[in-house]
Amino acid sequence: MKNYTKLPLYLFAALTLGFVSCESEDPEKENEGEVITDVILNFQELDGSNNPVGSTFSFKASDSQGIEIGGSPTIETINLIKGKKYSMTIQVLNTIEGEDITKEILEEADEHQFFFLGSAFTNNILSIVYADDNGINLGVKTRLTVSSSPGTNNTSMRVVLRHDLDKNFPGATNPNFANFIQAGGETDLDITFPIVLN
């Protein structure tokens, strides 16, 4: 006669081994944030009435793996002229997926906002105001004024994109809000462009 009393013990051991092996093969956690490979700043000079003058020119930061992932983006130096006013628009791209993330930022304007920091603003070399359509504070479109006597030709501009922030938080309407973290949310982009003034 066969011994069936040991069968439950063998079955329990086999099931336990199966569970242990499943745990060791957990899938890797995916990065839920949007991958940004390119940030393009487009400038156009404005006259005294804020009308466009001349052609648009651009400066880019890029990393084929993602600016926040790769860790070594190529960043072009922005060249501006003292005493001039410019319209600046921002394009945000994911070339890995062929996506223009700017469209998503515009569609979710109530959840996103750019802030502009760095020595260019703390030293009063540049001043900036939001100029987005419908009067929203987003930062995809801004007006930038360069001091006529900045005191130095070399400075920098830090561009930060936040999402899920409280846009009604005191100070958050200021594009130079240094304490943007207090408004909550998370950072999608944080990159610094060098600037040379002519």
Sequence and secondary structure as in RCSB ss.txt:
>XXXX:A:sequence
MKNYTKLPLYLFAALTLGFVSCESEDPEKENEGEVITDVILNFQELDGSNNPVGSTFSFKASDSQGIEIGGSPTI
ETINLIKGKKYSMTIQVLNTIEGEDITKEILEEADEHQFFFLGSAFTNNILSIVYADDNGINLGVKTRLTVSSSP
GTNNTSMRVVLRHDLDKNFPGATNPNFANFIQAGGETDLDITFPIVLN
>XXXX:A:secstr
    TTHHHHHHHHHHHHHHHHHTT       S    EEEEEEEEE TTS EEEEEEEEEEE TT HHHHS  EE
  EEE TT EEEEEEEEEETTTTEEHHHHHHHTTTTEEEEEESHHHHTTSEEEEE  GGG    SEEEEEE SS 
S SEEEEEEEEEES  TTSTTTTSTT TTGGGG  EEEEEEEEEEEE 
